[in-house]
Amino acid sequence: MSRRRAVPGPPTVPEYVSELQPDRYRDAAAGYLERHPDDTFWAAMAVWRAFLVERQTWLRSHGVPRRVDGRDRFGTPLPPVAWVQETFGTPQARWPS
């Protein structure tokens, strides 16, 4: 009798891929705020974009589908506006119109 080979399951998704951890992208916010010191909203968007790019790259390189049965497995977090305000002392965000 031959034994079946074990088929490896999907890789375990690290926490930094499944959850937004703004401290990981501090440099993205700092770089944006150097050019635009009072723009809290777009600094938060820089952090958000960096997270989404890293997550997408990791998922693709490991062959993990983001959508299963038409539903998003991870969801999309909101940009960390409050974190930018607390961390860098920027003014309250002015939402673009």
Summary of the structure (lengths in Angstrom):
residues: 97
radius of gyration: 18.1
end to end distance: 69.3
largest distance: 70.7
contacts: 216
relative contact order: 0.20
helix: 49%
strand: 4%
